[in-house]
């Protein structure tokens, strides 16, 4: 079953990159007592993800902060090394928390898995965006065709 507004986000471990190398973190720690703009996408370095989705959140990071969002997190079915390289490539700095869900811990638990084997991608995360307050999904958007519904600009409208 796919997560929906009112549901608690899955509390699982995801990968992250630290100054000392790859590590894991609990999503419980990420969401506890905070308002988080969370977005997920099929893969780092892919066309729409790199040209529209992630850049929109980087560009609008200050607007999210002004509206009370404590952090912005990007989740993808990649490993911490790839997410770190993508963050550097996109110059996201400390504006975005990059979450590596290579084991699909969050993606599967939240019911967000999509089968992209026909494109040779394998199992991936559906493109989504959400506002999460203290671990509870307040708003949630999915793409129903072209890009736009999960954009940073659309999520800002919910605040």
N, C-alpha and C positions, 0 to 999 in steps of 0.2 A: 504494500500500500504506500502511495506517495505521500510524503509529508504535506501538511496543509496549515493555513493560519490557525493558531490556537494550540498547535502541537509543540511539544518540546523538541528541540533539535537533538540528534543522537549525541550521546557523550561517548566518544571513542578517541583513539589516538590517531593522529595524522602526522606526517613528516613536516619538518621545517629545517631551514638552514640557520645555523648560528655562526658566530665568529670562530668557533672551534670545529665546525663541520656539521654534517647532518645530525639531526636529533629528532625526537618525537615530542609532541605536546598533546595534552588532553583538550578536547573541545570544551569540556566543562570549564576549564580555566579561561579559555578565550571568551566565552559568553557570560560567565557569572557576573552579575551586577552591572552589565554594560549594554549599551545599544550598539549593535554591529550591523553594518551593511555588508551582507554576504552575497557573493555571486560565484556561480560555478559555470564551468565551460568544458567542452570536450577535450581540449588539449592546448598546451603551451605551444607557441610558435605557429599555430594554425592561422589561416587567413583572417577570418572574422574576429577571432580572439585577439590577434595581434594588431589589427588595424582599427577595430572599433570598440570591442568590449572592455579590455583592460585599459586602453588609453582614455576612455571616457571616465573611468573611475579615478585614474591618476589626475586628469585635468580638473575634475570636480571635487577632489578630496577636501579642499578648504570649504566648499559649500556644505558638504556633509558635516564637517566639524562645526560650522556655524549653526547648523540645525540640530545639534546635540548628539551626533553620532560619535561614539568613542573610538571606533576603529572600523576599517574597511578590510575585508578578507576575501581573497581570491582562492577558490578551490578547484583543483584539476587532478585528473587521474594521470599524474606524472610523479617522478621521484623528486626528492629535495634538490638534487643537483640541477635538474632541468628547470625546476621552478626558480631557483636562484639565478641561473644563467638567463632565463627569460626576464626576470625582474631587472637584472643589469642591462640587458638589451633594450628594455622599455624605459629604463631610467625611472623606475618607480620609487627609488629611495626608501624612506621609511613611511611613505603614504599608504602602502598596501601590505598586509600580512599575507604572505604566500603560503598556502596550505597544500602540501603534496599528499594526495590520496591515492598513491600508487597501488595500495592493497584494496582499494574501494571500501574501506571501513565505513566512512561517512556516506558515500554515494549509495551503497547497498542498503545500509540501515535506514536511510531517508527515503528509499524507494525511487532514487533518481538515476538508476542505471539505464543506459540505452545501449543497444547492441549495434555497433558500427562495423561489424565484421565485413559487410559488403564493401566497405571502403578500406579494408585492411587496417583499421584502427583498433579493432577489438572492443571490449566493453569500455564504455566511457560514461561521463556524467552528462545528463541533460543540461542544456543551457538554461540557467535560472538566475534570478536575483531575489533577495529577501531582506527585510528588516527584521532583526532578531533582538528582542528586549529581554534581558536576563534569562536567556536560553529558550524563550518562547517565540515562535514565528508570528509576527504581527501582520506582515504582508508578504506575498509570494507571487512571482511572475515567471511564466514560461514563454518560450517562443512558439508561435503557431505559424511559422513560415519564415519570412525574412527577418532580419535583425531589427530590433527596436524596443520590443516589450520588456526586455531584460536590461536595457541600457541604464547607465548611471542617471541620465536625465529623467527617465521614467521613474526610477526609484526615488529620486529627489521629490517628485510630485506627491509621494506618500507621506512626506514629512510636514 
